[in-house]
């Protein structure tokens, strides 16, 4: 009757315990059962293999993550149920009011958000301007910095750890200066906490602060402390693009870009995790680096150049020179991504694919054992 969802390719997410702890903790009878059930790999009790061995259904949290998981655990059939987020929690006040007028059933049935395609682009822009104003007020309250509501604003908020690569955006400061000197300014709002024992994550935050100081007023950068859900709600709705730069293939799914899409904020992201499914280039957002199911590793130089190139040659010109065109991308982010990457669809898939499957298989076993 067990269903197992594997959540991450990161080794720290797969607990292993030395065998000399197992018998004292669990007793000889249970320890012997675990030995015979092939859950002990290389002299350790591997909790992932324990779950794989005793679950009737196993899934990853995105299509690409299914592929990665099957390569990590060969011989085990692994399905995919892509994560989703709770729409009423993450839709901002301005967009909630907008959806109430045009899509009254959206809180109960987020799939109806596909009808956002019928919302006038001017209304999308007005709702976003209100959400952006709320974010910039929060930034000023927290930091004393006054950001310009007319300037293209990039959002980045992640757990500060190495594979999230918060520093990729700041890896070529001279290139960033050239972009903003072309007459299309940018500003950046970041947030994220590092684990107390994650020295590399802490170093990454320090590097962002150094880059922010070096860029100064030419490209304003603010790092918001105390990252939590309340702050995340402001960020995912108030920025103009959501930046995501994970090291492939470690982004099993990711959900912050889904929250942004509910508020009409498109993503600029490495094509890993959910973005492999959510990306329609130039329609729901933009890719960083190559796109394809077989592109399983990051090429940092290529991704960095593509990120800067997309900003300079595609995204910023669209934002400043064709606001209605940018609003069309925002509208598609809501209609295509918001209507699918939500918790209701995810739960329905778990019911039909995972829970029902396990129950039916268990009943079949009961019948055979008769």
N, C-alpha and C positions, 0 to 999 in steps of 0.2 A: 504493500500500500504506500510505499515511500516514493516521493518525487524529489529529485535533487537538481538544483540550479547551481551551476558553477559560475562564479561571478568575475573572475579576473585571471589573466595570464601571469600576473606578478607573483613570483615565488613566495613572497611573504604572506600571500593570501591562502596558501595551502599548508596547513599546520602539519608538522611531523614531530613525533615524540620518540626519544630513545627507548629501545625495548626494555632496558633495565628499570624503567619507570612503570612499565605496563603491568607486570605481575603484582608488584606491591600495591598498586592503586586499584586494579580491577579484580585481583585474585586469580589463582591458577586456572579455574574452570573457564572463565571468560577469556583469559589470555590464550588458552589452548584453542578456543573457538576462533579467535581472531587469526591465530597462526594458520589454522586449517582453511580459513575463508580467503586466504591470499590477500589480506589487507596490509601485510607487513613487507615493505620493500626496503632492501638494503639495511636490515637490522633496525628499522624504525616502524612505528605505527603511523601510517600515512592516512590522515583523516579524509582526504579526497578519494583515495582508493577504497576506503571503508564505505563512503557514500555511493561511489560508483558500483561497488559490488552488491550492495543491498537495496538499491533503488530500481524500481521497474521502469522509470522514465527519467531521462537526464536531458537537460537543456542548457545552452548558453544564452546570453542576453542580447545577442544581435547575430545577424547572418554571418558576418565575418568572424565573430567570436566562436560560432559553431565550428567553423573551419579550423581556427587556431586551437580550440579545445580538442578536436579530433586528432590533431597532430601531436598534442601533448599527451593524450591518453588513447593510443591506438587500441583497437579491439572493442571499444565501447561505443555503441550507437548514441550520438548526441544530436538533439534537435535544436531549434532556435526559436525563442520567443523574445522579440525585441522589447526592451524596457519602454515604459511610458510614464508620464508625469500627470499629477492630478490638476486638471485644468482650472477648476474654481480657486484652487490655492494660489496658482501662479499667474493668472491673468490680472493685470493691474487694474486699478479703479477706472482710468480713462477708457481702456479697452473693454472692460466689463460693461460699462455704460453703453459703449458703441455696439457691442454684441447684443445687449438686451434690446436695443432698438431694431436691429436687423435680423438677429438669429435668436429669438426668444428661448428656444429649447437647448441652447448650447451648454448650460451647466449640467443638465441631466444627460444629454447625449452629445458629447463633443464632436462626434462624427459629422454633425450638422455644420461644423465650422467650415466645411468645404464651400458652403454658400457665401463665405466671405468674399469670394470672387465677384459678388454683386454689390459689395460696399463701394461707394465712390472713393476714388483715390484721395480726394481732398479731405474726406472724413478720416481716412487712415492717417494722413499727415497731421491732422489736427489732434487726434488722440495721441499720436506718438509725441508731438510737441508738448502736450500736457504731462505725459509720463517722463519725458526728458527733463522738464522743469522740476518735477518732484525729485528726481535723482540729483540734479545740480544743487537744489536746496539742501539735500542731505549731505552732499559733498562739502558744502560750505559750512554746515553745522559741525561736521566732524573734523574738518581740516583747516578751516578758515580760507581755503582757496576758492576763488570765484571763477568758474569755468564759463566759457561763452556758449550759449545755447545754439548759436548759428554754426558752430564749428563741428565738423565730423568727429564723432566720439566713439572710440574703440573700447569695448569692454572685455576684460579677462578676469575670471575669478575661478580659482581651482585650489584644491589641496596642494600646498607647496611641497612638491616632491619631484625628484629628478626627471622622471619620464614625462611629466606634464610640460616641461621645457618653457617655463615662464620667460626665460631669458632669450628665446629665439628671436622675438620681435626686436630686441635691443642689441642684436649681435653685430649690426653695422650702423653705427650712429651717424656716420657721414652720409650714408645712403638715405637715412630718415631725414636728415637736414636738407638734402637736395630735393626730396619729395615736397616738403612743406614750403621750401623756398620757391617752388614753382607756382605759388599763389593759391594752393589748395591746402589749407592748414588742417592739422589733426590735433586731437588731445586724447589721453588714455586714462581710463579708470580701472584700477586693479584691486584685487583683494584675494586673500587666501591665507590659511594658517599652516604652519609647519609643525609636525610632530616634535615634541620636546627632544626626542632622541635622533631626529633626522637632521644631521649636521649639513648634509648637502642641500636639503630643502631650505634651511636657515641661510646658508650661503647664497642660495638663489635669490632670496628676498633682499639680502644686502646688495647683491649685484644690481637688482632692479632700482634700488634707491640710489646707487652710484650713477647709473645711467640717467635717472631722472634729474639728478643734480647737474650732470654734464649737459643735458639737453636744455635745461632752464626754461625760460619763457618761450623759446623758439618752438618747442613741442611740449606743452604742459603734461606732466604725468603725476597722478595722485594715487597713493596706495592707501586703501581704507583698512583700518584696524578693526579687530573684533568681528570678523566675518561670520555671519550667521544667516538664518533663513530670512529674517526681517530685512537685512541689508541686501541679500540676494534678490529679493523681490524688486527693490529699487533698480538694481543693476540690470537684470535680465529684461526689464521693460524700458529703461531709459537711455541705453546706449544706441548707437546707430548700426553697429555691426558687432557680432559676438565672435571673438577670436579664440581658436582652439588649436594648440600646436603639440599634441602628444607624440611621443616616440612610438612608431608602429612596431609591434602589434599589441601594445600594452593597454590601449583604450578599449576595454571590453565592450562598453556601450557609451557611457557618458550620458548625462541628462540635462546639463545646463543649457545646451543649445536648443533642446526641445522646449524648455521654459521660455527662452527668448523668442522662439518661433511663435508661440501662443500670443505674443505681444507684437508680432510683426517685425521682429528683429532678425534679419538674415544672418547666417553664419559664414565666416571665412575660416575654413578648418582643414587640417590634414584629414585625408579620407580614411579614417579608422572608426571602429565602433559603429554607432548608429548613423553617422554621416554618410557612410557608404550607401545606405538605403534612402536617406533624406535628401541627398544632393541631386538637384537638377541645375546644372551649371548655368549661371546667369538668370535663373528662374526663382529658385528658393535660396540661393546663396552662391558661394564660390569655393572651389577646391584649392587646397595648398598641395602642390606636388601632383604626381601621377595618380590616375584613377584606374582601378581594376582589381578584381578579386585575387589576382595572382601577384599583386604588388604588396609584398608582406613585410618589407623592411623599409625604414626611413633612409633617405639620402639627404642629410642636413643641408648641404650646399644647395642642392636642387630645390628643396622646400623653401629655404630662405629666399632664394632669388625669385621663386614663383610668388611667394607671399608679397614681397615688395613690388614685383611687377604688376600683380593683380590690383594692389592698392593704387599704384601710380597711374596705370594705364586704363583701368576699367572701373574700379569702384568709386574712387574720388571724382573722376569726371562725371560719372552717372549721378552721384549725389549732388554735386554743385551745379552741373549744367542741365540736368534733366530731372528735377525733383519728382515729377509725375512718373517718370520711368523707374526711379528708385522706389516710389510708393507701390508700383506694380510688383516689384520683387517682394516688398513687405507683405503685400496682399497674398501672394502665392505662398509665402512662408506660413501664413496662418492657414490658408485653405488646404494646402497639400501636406504640410508637416504637422501643424497643430491638430488637424482632424484625425491624424493617424497615430502619432506618437504620444498617446495619452493613456492614463491608467485604466480607463474603462475597456479600451480595445485589448490592452495587455491582459487584464483579468479574464476577459472572455476567452482569449487564447489559452490561458492556463486551464480554465474550466474544460474547454473542448479538447485540447491537445494533451494536457498533462493529467489533470485529476480524473477526468472521465476515462482516459486510457488506462490509468493504473487501476481504477475501480473495476473496469470491465475485465482486465486481465486477471485480477484477483478472483472475480466471480467465476471466470473460466477455470481457474485452478481448483476452486471449490467444487465445481461441477465434475471435473475429471476425477477428483479424489473421492467424490460422491458418497 
